[in-house]
Amino acid sequence: MNSVTEAMEGLREGVLLDVGLDTVAPNEPKDISSWMYDYAADKIDIIDNRARAVG
């Protein structure tokens, strides 16, 4: 995919995913989303590519 803007100086290419830590039961399916998707979902036409039932 081609970029429509110039990269900002000092930033790495790509997306950094901050997963964090939590205590969960082993093999318990969890949905993974992001604040960016939650913010944009009702503002623009966006593909829902959130991870569902990750175990």
PDB file of N, CA, C and O in Angstrom:
ATOM      1  N   MET A   1       0.847  -1.171   0.000  1.00  0.00           N
ATOM      2  CA  MET A   1       0.000   0.000   0.000  1.00  0.00           C
ATOM      3  C   MET A   1       0.897   1.239   0.000  1.00  0.00           C
ATOM      4  O   MET A   1       1.874   1.300   0.746  1.00  0.00           O
ATOM      5  N   ASN A   2       0.573   2.203  -0.816  1.00  0.00           N
ATOM      6  CA  ASN A   2       1.351   3.427  -0.895  1.00  0.00           C
ATOM      7  C   ASN A   2       0.893   4.430   0.151  1.00  0.00           C
ATOM      8  O   ASN A   2      -0.300   4.552   0.431  1.00  0.00           O
ATOM      9  N   SER A   3       1.850   5.144   0.723  1.00  0.00           N
ATOM     10  CA  SER A   3       1.546   6.166   1.718  1.00  0.00           C
ATOM     11  C   SER A   3       1.079   7.438   1.026  1.00  0.00           C
ATOM     12  O   SER A   3       1.531   7.755  -0.074  1.00  0.00           O
ATOM     13  N   VAL A   4       0.179   8.161   1.667  1.00  0.00           N
ATOM     14  CA  VAL A   4      -0.300   9.428   1.108  1.00  0.00           C
ATOM     15  C   VAL A   4       0.330  10.621   1.819  1.00  0.00           C
ATOM     16  O   VAL A   4       0.059  11.768   1.462  1.00  0.00           O
ATOM     17  N   THR A   5       1.175  10.360   2.827  1.00  0.00           N
ATOM     18  CA  THR A   5       1.869  11.422   3.555  1.00  0.00           C
ATOM     19  C   THR A   5       3.337  11.058   3.706  1.00  0.00           C
ATOM     20  O   THR A   5       3.719   9.898   3.546  1.00  0.00           O
ATOM     21  N   GLU A   6       4.138  12.035   4.009  1.00  0.00           N
ATOM     22  CA  GLU A   6       5.554  11.804   4.278  1.00  0.00           C
ATOM     23  C   GLU A   6       5.719  11.303   5.710  1.00  0.00           C
ATOM     24  O   GLU A   6       4.970  11.696   6.604  1.00  0.00           O
ATOM     25  N   ALA A   7       6.699  10.438   5.918  1.00  0.00           N
ATOM     26  CA  ALA A   7       6.977   9.935   7.264  1.00  0.00           C
ATOM     27  C   ALA A   7       7.531  11.066   8.128  1.00  0.00           C
ATOM     28  O   ALA A   7       8.276  11.920   7.648  1.00  0.00           O
ATOM     29  N   MET A   8       7.157  11.058   9.409  1.00  0.00           N
ATOM     30  CA  MET A   8       7.678  12.052  10.349  1.00  0.00           C
ATOM     31  C   MET A   8       9.078  11.642  10.782  1.00  0.00           C
ATOM     32  O   MET A   8       9.336  10.463  11.025  1.00  0.00           O
ATOM     33  N   GLU A   9       9.958  12.588  10.876  1.00  0.00           N
ATOM     34  CA  GLU A   9      11.336  12.314  11.265  1.00  0.00           C
ATOM     35  C   GLU A   9      11.382  11.711  12.675  1.00  0.00           C
ATOM     36  O   GLU A   9      10.722  12.202  13.591  1.00  0.00           O
ATOM     37  N   GLY A  10      12.160  10.656  12.833  1.00  0.00           N
ATOM     38  CA  GLY A  10      12.346  10.033  14.137  1.00  0.00           C
ATOM     39  C   GLY A  10      11.380   8.911  14.457  1.00  0.00           C
ATOM     40  O   GLY A  10      11.537   8.235  15.475  1.00  0.00           O
ATOM     41  N   LEU A  11      10.366   8.693  13.597  1.00  0.00           N
ATOM     42  CA  LEU A  11       9.409   7.613  13.845  1.00  0.00           C
ATOM     43  C   LEU A  11       9.789   6.378  13.054  1.00  0.00           C
ATOM     44  O   LEU A  11      10.253   6.473  11.918  1.00  0.00           O
ATOM     45  N   ARG A  12       9.588   5.213  13.662  1.00  0.00           N
ATOM     46  CA  ARG A  12       9.848   3.958  12.968  1.00  0.00           C
ATOM     47  C   ARG A  12       8.675   3.633  12.046  1.00  0.00           C
ATOM     48  O   ARG A  12       7.545   4.059  12.283  1.00  0.00           O
ATOM     49  N   GLU A  13       8.962   2.876  10.997  1.00  0.00           N
ATOM     50  CA  GLU A  13       7.926   2.453  10.063  1.00  0.00           C
ATOM     51  C   GLU A  13       7.093   1.344  10.688  1.00  0.00           C
ATOM     52  O   GLU A  13       7.635   0.482  11.380  1.00  0.00           O
ATOM     53  N   GLY A  14       5.791   1.354  10.457  1.00  0.00           N
ATOM     54  CA  GLY A  14       4.919   0.292  10.935  1.00  0.00           C
ATOM     55  C   GLY A  14       4.070   0.728  12.105  1.00  0.00           C
ATOM     56  O   GLY A  14       4.002   1.912  12.433  1.00  0.00           O
ATOM     57  N   VAL A  15       3.421  -0.242  12.735  1.00  0.00           N
ATOM     58  CA  VAL A  15       2.526   0.010  13.856  1.00  0.00           C
ATOM     59  C   VAL A  15       3.056  -0.741  15.065  1.00  0.00           C
ATOM     60  O   VAL A  15       3.330  -1.939  14.986  1.00  0.00           O
ATOM     61  N   LEU A  16       3.201  -0.042  16.181  1.00  0.00           N
ATOM     62  CA  LEU A  16       3.640  -0.665  17.423  1.00  0.00           C
ATOM     63  C   LEU A  16       2.410  -1.109  18.196  1.00  0.00           C
ATOM     64  O   LEU A  16       1.542  -0.294  18.507  1.00  0.00           O
ATOM     65  N   LEU A  17       2.333  -2.399  18.506  1.00  0.00           N
ATOM     66  CA  LEU A  17       1.210  -2.925  19.264  1.00  0.00           C
ATOM     67  C   LEU A  17       1.615  -3.059  20.725  1.00  0.00           C
ATOM     68  O   LEU A  17       2.582  -3.752  21.044  1.00  0.00           O
ATOM     69  N   ASP A  18       0.886  -2.405  21.603  1.00  0.00           N
ATOM     70  CA  ASP A  18       1.135  -2.488  23.032  1.00  0.00           C
ATOM     71  C   ASP A  18       0.098  -3.425  23.620  1.00  0.00           C
ATOM     72  O   ASP A  18      -1.051  -3.035  23.826  1.00  0.00           O
ATOM     73  N   VAL A  19       0.496  -4.661  23.892  1.00  0.00           N
ATOM     74  CA  VAL A  19      -0.442  -5.678  24.335  1.00  0.00           C
ATOM     75  C   VAL A  19      -0.760  -5.531  25.815  1.00  0.00           C
ATOM     76  O   VAL A  19      -1.914  -5.699  26.209  1.00  0.00           O
ATOM     77  N   GLY A  20       0.215  -5.228  26.633  1.00  0.00           N
ATOM     78  CA  GLY A  20      -0.010  -5.089  28.062  1.00  0.00           C
ATOM     79  C   GLY A  20      -0.024  -6.436  28.766  1.00  0.00           C
ATOM     80  O   GLY A  20       0.234  -7.475  28.158  1.00  0.00           O
ATOM     81  N   LEU A  21      -0.329  -6.401  30.050  1.00  0.00           N
ATOM     82  CA  LEU A  21      -0.344  -7.610  30.867  1.00  0.00           C
ATOM     83  C   LEU A  21      -1.684  -7.744  31.565  1.00  0.00           C
ATOM     84  O   LEU A  21      -2.304  -6.748  31.937  1.00  0.00           O
ATOM     85  N   ASP A  22      -2.128  -8.985  31.741  1.00  0.00           N
ATOM     86  CA  ASP A  22      -3.369  -9.248  32.442  1.00  0.00           C
ATOM     87  C   ASP A  22      -3.341 -10.694  32.904  1.00  0.00           C
ATOM     88  O   ASP A  22      -2.636 -11.519  32.322  1.00  0.00           O
ATOM     89  N   THR A  23      -4.089 -11.003  33.926  1.00  0.00           N
ATOM     90  CA  THR A  23      -4.211 -12.373  34.389  1.00  0.00           C
ATOM     91  C   THR A  23      -5.480 -12.962  33.795  1.00  0.00           C
ATOM     92  O   THR A  23      -6.581 -12.475  34.055  1.00  0.00           O
ATOM     93  N   VAL A  24      -5.323 -14.005  33.002  1.00  0.00           N
ATOM     94  CA  VAL A  24      -6.470 -14.647  32.361  1.00  0.00           C
ATOM     95  C   VAL A  24      -6.345 -16.153  32.513  1.00  0.00           C
ATOM     96  O   VAL A  24      -5.253 -16.682  32.721  1.00  0.00           O
ATOM     97  N   ALA A  25      -7.463 -16.827  32.409  1.00  0.00           N
ATOM     98  CA  ALA A  25      -7.449 -18.289  32.453  1.00  0.00           C
ATOM     99  C   ALA A  25      -6.805 -18.810  31.169  1.00  0.00           C
ATOM    100  O   ALA A  25      -7.037 -18.246  30.100  1.00  0.00           O
ATOM    101  N   PRO A  26      -6.014 -19.856  31.246  1.00  0.00           N
ATOM    102  CA  PRO A  26      -5.398 -20.410  30.030  1.00  0.00           C
ATOM    103  C   PRO A  26      -6.455 -20.822  29.008  1.00  0.00           C
ATOM    104  O   PRO A  26      -7.509 -21.351  29.359  1.00  0.00           O
ATOM    105  N   ASN A  27      -6.153 -20.571  27.758  1.00  0.00           N
ATOM    106  CA  ASN A  27      -7.007 -20.961  26.637  1.00  0.00           C
ATOM    107  C   ASN A  27      -8.412 -20.384  26.702  1.00  0.00           C
ATOM    108  O   ASN A  27      -9.350 -20.987  26.181  1.00  0.00           O
ATOM    109  N   GLU A  28      -8.569 -19.254  27.318  1.00  0.00           N
ATOM    110  CA  GLU A  28      -9.866 -18.576  27.336  1.00  0.00           C
ATOM    111  C   GLU A  28      -9.897 -17.571  26.186  1.00  0.00           C
ATOM    112  O   GLU A  28      -9.115 -16.620  26.185  1.00  0.00           O
ATOM    113  N   PRO A  29     -10.782 -17.761  25.212  1.00  0.00           N
ATOM    114  CA  PRO A  29     -10.816 -16.861  24.049  1.00  0.00           C
ATOM    115  C   PRO A  29     -11.106 -15.409  24.454  1.00  0.00           C
ATOM    116  O   PRO A  29     -12.006 -15.148  25.252  1.00  0.00           O
ATOM    117  N   LYS A  30     -10.344 -14.485  23.902  1.00  0.00           N
ATOM    118  CA  LYS A  30     -10.511 -13.056  24.155  1.00  0.00           C
ATOM    119  C   LYS A  30     -10.522 -12.307  22.832  1.00  0.00           C
ATOM    120  O   LYS A  30      -9.788 -12.656  21.908  1.00  0.00           O
ATOM    121  N   ASP A  31     -11.354 -11.278  22.742  1.00  0.00           N
ATOM    122  CA  ASP A  31     -11.351 -10.392  21.576  1.00  0.00           C
ATOM    123  C   ASP A  31     -10.284  -9.326  21.785  1.00  0.00           C
ATOM    124  O   ASP A  31     -10.091  -8.848  22.903  1.00  0.00           O
ATOM    125  N   ILE A  32      -9.591  -8.952  20.713  1.00  0.00           N
ATOM    126  CA  ILE A  32      -8.581  -7.904  20.778  1.00  0.00           C
ATOM    127  C   ILE A  32      -9.018  -6.762  19.876  1.00  0.00           C
ATOM    128  O   ILE A  32      -9.294  -6.963  18.694  1.00  0.00           O
ATOM    129  N   SER A  33      -9.078  -5.573  20.438  1.00  0.00           N
ATOM    130  CA  SER A  33      -9.459  -4.383  19.688  1.00  0.00           C
ATOM    131  C   SER A  33      -8.414  -3.307  19.944  1.00  0.00           C
ATOM    132  O   SER A  33      -7.355  -3.593  20.503  1.00  0.00           O
ATOM    133  N   SER A  34      -8.693  -2.106  19.553  1.00  0.00           N
ATOM    134  CA  SER A  34      -7.780  -0.996  19.819  1.00  0.00           C
ATOM    135  C   SER A  34      -8.584   0.293  19.939  1.00  0.00           C
ATOM    136  O   SER A  34      -9.693   0.406  19.418  1.00  0.00           O
ATOM    137  N   TRP A  35      -8.007   1.247  20.628  1.00  0.00           N
ATOM    138  CA  TRP A  35      -8.687   2.532  20.777  1.00  0.00           C
ATOM    139  C   TRP A  35      -8.827   3.213  19.416  1.00  0.00           C
ATOM    140  O   TRP A  35      -9.771   3.974  19.203  1.00  0.00           O
ATOM    141  N   MET A  36      -7.905   2.951  18.498  1.00  0.00           N
ATOM    142  CA  MET A  36      -7.991   3.584  17.168  1.00  0.00           C
ATOM    143  C   MET A  36      -9.217   3.080  16.413  1.00  0.00           C
ATOM    144  O   MET A  36      -9.938   3.865  15.797  1.00  0.00           O
ATOM    145  N   TYR A  37      -9.451   1.763  16.462  1.00  0.00           N
ATOM    146  CA  TYR A  37     -10.640   1.226  15.797  1.00  0.00           C
ATOM    147  C   TYR A  37     -11.899   1.755  16.467  1.00  0.00           C
ATOM    148  O   TYR A  37     -12.818   2.212  15.787  1.00  0.00           O
ATOM    149  N   ASP A  38     -11.948   1.696  17.786  1.00  0.00           N
ATOM    150  CA  ASP A  38     -13.124   2.162  18.522  1.00  0.00           C
ATOM    151  C   ASP A  38     -13.438   3.624  18.200  1.00  0.00           C
ATOM    152  O   ASP A  38     -14.605   3.995  18.073  1.00  0.00           O
ATOM    153  N   TYR A  39     -12.411   4.443  18.070  1.00  0.00           N
ATOM    154  CA  TYR A  39     -12.593   5.871  17.766  1.00  0.00           C
ATOM    155  C   TYR A  39     -13.105   6.073  16.335  1.00  0.00           C
ATOM    156  O   TYR A  39     -14.001   6.883  16.100  1.00  0.00           O
ATOM    157  N   ALA A  40     -12.534   5.336  15.390  1.00  0.00           N
ATOM    158  CA  ALA A  40     -12.826   5.581  13.973  1.00  0.00           C
ATOM    159  C   ALA A  40     -14.073   4.867  13.453  1.00  0.00           C
ATOM    160  O   ALA A  40     -14.645   5.292  12.449  1.00  0.00           O
ATOM    161  N   ALA A  41     -14.506   3.793  14.116  1.00  0.00           N
ATOM    162  CA  ALA A  41     -15.553   2.920  13.581  1.00  0.00           C
ATOM    163  C   ALA A  41     -16.853   3.641  13.244  1.00  0.00           C
ATOM    164  O   ALA A  41     -17.507   3.291  12.261  1.00  0.00           O
ATOM    165  N   ASP A  42     -17.240   4.629  14.025  1.00  0.00           N
ATOM    166  CA  ASP A  42     -18.499   5.321  13.736  1.00  0.00           C
ATOM    167  C   ASP A  42     -18.293   6.640  12.987  1.00  0.00           C
ATOM    168  O   ASP A  42     -19.239   7.406  12.800  1.00  0.00           O
ATOM    169  N   LYS A  43     -17.043   6.902  12.557  1.00  0.00           N
ATOM    170  CA  LYS A  43     -16.741   8.152  11.860  1.00  0.00           C
ATOM    171  C   LYS A  43     -16.449   7.961  10.370  1.00  0.00           C
ATOM    172  O   LYS A  43     -16.756   8.831   9.555  1.00  0.00           O
ATOM    173  N   ILE A  44     -15.856   6.818  10.021  1.00  0.00           N
ATOM    174  CA  ILE A  44     -15.479   6.552   8.627  1.00  0.00           C
ATOM    175  C   ILE A  44     -15.822   5.114   8.276  1.00  0.00           C
ATOM    176  O   ILE A  44     -16.079   4.294   9.157  1.00  0.00           O
ATOM    177  N   ASP A  45     -15.823   4.814   6.985  1.00  0.00           N
ATOM    178  CA  ASP A  45     -16.018   3.441   6.517  1.00  0.00           C
ATOM    179  C   ASP A  45     -14.701   2.702   6.738  1.00  0.00           C
ATOM    180  O   ASP A  45     -13.685   3.040   6.130  1.00  0.00           O
ATOM    181  N   ILE A  46     -14.721   1.697   7.606  1.00  0.00           N
ATOM    182  CA  ILE A  46     -13.490   1.014   7.988  1.00  0.00           C
ATOM    183  C   ILE A  46     -13.739  -0.492   8.021  1.00  0.00           C
ATOM    184  O   ILE A  46     -14.826  -0.940   8.387  1.00  0.00           O
ATOM    185  N   ILE A  47     -12.739  -1.262   7.642  1.00  0.00           N
ATOM    186  CA  ILE A  47     -12.841  -2.722   7.679  1.00  0.00           C
ATOM    187  C   ILE A  47     -12.631  -3.181   9.113  1.00  0.00           C
ATOM    188  O   ILE A  47     -11.661  -2.783   9.759  1.00  0.00           O
ATOM    189  N   ASP A  48     -13.525  -4.007   9.608  1.00  0.00           N
ATOM    190  CA  ASP A  48     -13.402  -4.538  10.964  1.00  0.00           C
ATOM    191  C   ASP A  48     -12.444  -5.729  10.927  1.00  0.00           C
ATOM    192  O   ASP A  48     -12.850  -6.851  10.623  1.00  0.00           O
ATOM    193  N   ASN A  49     -11.169  -5.478  11.238  1.00  0.00           N
ATOM    194  CA  ASN A  49     -10.172  -6.552  11.224  1.00  0.00           C
ATOM    195  C   ASN A  49      -9.682  -6.866  12.633  1.00  0.00           C
ATOM    196  O   ASN A  49      -8.557  -7.328  12.823  1.00  0.00           O
ATOM    197  N   ARG A  50     -10.547  -6.608  13.626  1.00  0.00           N
ATOM    198  CA  ARG A  50     -10.173  -6.929  15.005  1.00  0.00           C
ATOM    199  C   ARG A  50     -10.031  -8.430  15.178  1.00  0.00           C
ATOM    200  O   ARG A  50     -10.735  -9.206  14.531  1.00  0.00           O
ATOM    201  N   ALA A  51      -9.127  -8.834  16.044  1.00  0.00           N
ATOM    202  CA  ALA A  51      -8.910 -10.260  16.319  1.00  0.00           C
ATOM    203  C   ALA A  51     -10.020 -10.759  17.248  1.00  0.00           C
ATOM    204  O   ALA A  51     -10.226 -10.201  18.326  1.00  0.00           O
ATOM    205  N   ARG A  52     -10.715 -11.782  16.841  1.00  0.00           N
ATOM    206  CA  ARG A  52     -11.824 -12.336  17.612  1.00  0.00           C
ATOM    207  C   ARG A  52     -11.452 -13.686  18.186  1.00  0.00           C
ATOM    208  O   ARG A  52     -10.840 -14.514  17.510  1.00  0.00           O
ATOM    209  N   ALA A  53     -11.824 -13.904  19.434  1.00  0.00           N
ATOM    210  CA  ALA A  53     -11.663 -15.190  20.123  1.00  0.00           C
ATOM    211  C   ALA A  53     -10.221 -15.705  20.063  1.00  0.00           C
ATOM    212  O   ALA A  53      -9.985 -16.867  19.734  1.00  0.00           O
ATOM    213  N   VAL A  54      -9.263 -14.834  20.381  1.00  0.00           N
ATOM    214  CA  VAL A  54      -7.866 -15.235  20.435  1.00  0.00           C
ATOM    215  C   VAL A  54      -7.632 -15.997  21.728  1.00  0.00           C
ATOM    216  O   VAL A  54      -7.990 -15.514  22.803  1.00  0.00           O
ATOM    217  N   GLY A  55      -7.044 -17.167  21.643  1.00  0.00           N
ATOM    218  CA  GLY A  55      -6.869 -18.001  22.830  1.00  0.00           C
ATOM    219  C   GLY A  55      -5.467 -18.355  23.126  1.00  0.00           C
ATOM    220  O   GLY A  55      -5.200 -19.055  24.103  1.00  0.00           O
TER     221      GLY A  55
END
